[in-house]
Amino acid sequence: MFDRPETQLSLFDAHDAPPFIVRHSRRARRLTVRVHVGGRVEVVVPPRTGQRTVREFLHRHHDWIETRRERARRECPEPRPFPPDRLELAAFGETWQLRTVPGAGRARLVAAPAGGAGTAQVLELRGLPPRPADLRRLLRAWVGARAAAGLMPWLAALAREMGCEYRRLSIRRQRTRWGSCSTRGTISLNACLAFQRPEIVRYLLVHELAHTRHMNHSARFWRLVATHEPDWRNLDRELLGGWRRVPDWMMNDDD
């Protein structure tokens, strides 16, 4: 048995074998595997699942896991200098220049008053200089809040246009999905959508709103999507590679 909620397990007991994160979930009823951006593999298992059971599960799905790992590595964001000098939030047509303003107190990000038309907006890092890990947390939280501010009215307007209803919206930093819709009408959107083209984001919103009527990918579901986004096939393919447009500091919890 595993004695911790999360541990690492090497599939082949070899020094060069990639580790698999094994996470116990009280809500899990069966074993599932997720391949995250960059190729990290997470196995979600019900409580009191033994190592032998997990190893057998991974062996049975080895080919599928390796195929997804290879694709995830190809789609992994390119390493970029940190901290960034600017943030390009393509979804909202915004460019934010990051500027350091030394001072006292805890580090915080503050949007400075907007300049003239067509100029980049300024995001000031005020306070004591933070550790890189703390700055990554600040930036992720700021992007999440900006994504919520931009996506909430956008989704509401599209829902009225499509005649669809949803119960609530959740903005999360998901690792493998751009969005989802629950049977209770909760739509979850990935904060990383802020880095995608507006056309891509609109398609994803249409896609999730269509799930409020059809909780599947049936022909009726795709007809509804096509009614509001005729170019959905090309946009869907582009979205698959959208992780490359997300800064690596947005995805990596290395702190």
N, C-alpha and C positions, 0 to 999 in steps of 0.2 A: 504494500500500500504506500501511497504518497502521504507524507505527514505534514505537508505545507500546502496552502491554497494554490501556490504557483511554484513550479520547479522546472528544471531543465532535464531533458532526457535525450540521449543520443541514440538515434535509431539503430545504428549498427555496432555500437560499442567500440567505435574506432576514433582515434585522436583527431582525424581530419573530417569526421562526420559532422554535419551541421546540427546544432542543438535545436530541439523542439520545445517550445514553452508549453507546459502542461498546466492548465488552469481548471481547478475544480469549481463547479457551479451548482448550487443547491437547486437551481431551476432546470438544469439540464436533465433530459430524460434519455439521451443517447449520446454517443461520441460524435463530435463534429470537428472538422479541421478548417482553419482559415489561413490563407497566405496573405500576409500584409505587404504593403509597399516596401520594396527593398528585398523581399524574399523571406522575411521572418515568418516562421510557421508557428501557429498557436493551435493546440488541441484542447478543446473544451470537453470535459468529462463529468459525468455524474459523481456524487460523493462516493467514497470508498471503492473507487475503481483501481484495480491493481496494475502494476507496471506491465505485466505480461499481456493483459488485455489491450493496453495502449499500444504496445509494440506490434502486436498482431494486427491491430487496426491500421497502423501506419504502414506496415508491410503490404497490406491489401490495397492501399491507396497510394503506394509509392509512385507509380507512373503519373498519376494525376497530379500529385503534389509537385513532382519535379517539373512537369509542364507548366504549372502555375508559377512555380518559383522562377523559372527562366523568364516567363513573361513579366513577372513583377520586377525582376532585376532590370529588364529592358526599359520598363516604365518608371524606374526609380528617378527621382529628381536629381539633377546634376548638383554636386556640391558647390556651394556659393560662399563667397567671403561673408564672415559674420563679425560684427553686426552689419546688416545691409545699410546702404546709404539711402535707399528709397524702396517704397512698396508700390507695386503696380497692381491695383485692384481693378482688373479689366472688366469685371462684371458690372461695375458701377461707373466706369470711365474715369477713375480717379488715380492720380499719382501723388503719393505722399513722400516728401523728403524728410528723412530722419535727422534731427538736429539735437545735439547734446547741449543742455543748459545746466552747468554745474550749480549745485546749491546744497542746502541742508535738508535733512529728512529722508524718508524712504523714497526710493526711486519710483517714478510714475511716468506714464505717457499722457501728454496733454496736447490736444489739437490746437494749434495756434490760429489766430484770426486769419481768415482767407485773404490772399493777395488779390492781384488783378485777374481779370478774365484770362484763361488759358495758362495760368501759372500753376506750378505744382503746389499742393497744399503742404503745410509743414506740421510734422508730428514731433513734438519736443519731448526729449527724455530729460526730465527734471529730477533734482535731488542728488543724493550720493551715488557714485558710480556703482552699478549693480554687478554681481557676478554674471558671467555669460549665461549660466543656467537660469538665473532669475530674470535676465533680460529676455530669454526665449519664452519664459512663462508670461511675461508682460506682453510681448508681441502676440503670442497666441491668443491671450485673453482679449486684446484690443481688436484683432482681426475677427474673433468670434462675435464681439459686440457690434462691430461695423457690418458684419455679414447679416446679423439679426436685423439691424436697422434698415438695411437695403432689401433683404429678402421678404420680410414680413408684409410690407405693402404691395410688393410685386406679386406675391402669391395670392393675396386677397383680391387684387384686381383681376388676375387671371381666373380665379375661381368664379368671380361674377361673370366674366366673359364666357366661360365654359358652362355655366349653370351647375357647377359642382359645389359641394359643401364638405368642409373638413372641420374637425372638432378643435384641434389646436396644432400649433407649429412648434417644433423643437429644433434648435440649432446645436449641432454636435460636431466634434472633430473625429469623424469616423475614419477607420483605417482601410476598409475594403469596399465601402459603399458611398455613392454620391447622395443617395436619398432612399427613403422607404416610406411606406404608408401602412399603418396597422389597421386591423379589422375594426378598431374603435374610432377610426378617423383621425388618428394622430399622424401628421406628416413630419418626418425627420429629414432635415437637410444638412449636408456637410458644410461646415464653415469654409472649407477650402474651395467651394464654388466661387468665392470672391475673386479667385485668380483666373477664372475661365472667361471666355468671350461671352458677351450678353446673349448671343444666339444659342450657345450651348446651355447656358443657365435656363433660358426660357424653355427650351425643349425638356430639360429635366423637370421643371415645375409642371409642365403640361403632362409629362409622364406620370408623376406622382398624383396629380389631381385626377387623372383618368382611373387610377387605382381606387379612388373613392366610389367608383361605380362598378369596376370590374377588378376583383382581387386576384387577378391572374394575367397571363399574357396571351389571352385568346384572340381570335380574329376580331371579335367585337371590341376588345381593348385597343388593338392597333388601329382599327378604323376610327375610333374616337380620337386617338392621338393624331392620326393623319389629317383629320378634319381641322385640327387647330395648329398642326405643324407638319405640312406636306413633306418637308425635307428631313424627316426624323431619322431615316436610315443613315444618311451621311453624318448628321449631328451625333447620333448614337456611337458611330465608329470613332468620331473625334473625341468624344467624352471618354472612351476607353483609355486613350492615351493622355488624358488630362492631368494625370499625376505628375507628368514631366514639367508642368507649368506651376507646380506647387513648390515653394521653397522648402528645402530639406529641414530647416529648423521648425517648420510647421508640423512635420510628421514625426520627428524623432524625439522620443522622451528619453534623453540621455542624462537626465539630471536626477 
